[in-house]
């Protein structure tokens, strides 16, 4: 196996399909329905890559990454969203979350 990929998304179809895809690519995969569920698990310290929905209810994906950074856990992160159209977040939002890079280019 190539390491643990954790998927955090409130959409059940994403929680089922993304881990299946990651396993087909040779990764271990675990899915969580909320940021709080992920934080309460033992998996945060084992996660090599986090795929997280930006628009999670209660604690957003950006807030989750900020909390992980506050705890000293820096995990490579892929932010996803199901929002239609261009709902880009300013680069500063990613920096506040502890991400060194990242924003969408809606060019």
Secondary structure, DSSP 8 states (H G I E B T S, - for coil): ---EEEEE-S-HHHHHHHHHHHHHTT-EEEEESSHHHHHHSS-GGGEEEEEEETT-SSS-HHHHHHHHHHTT---EEEEE---SS-----HHHHHHTT-SS------
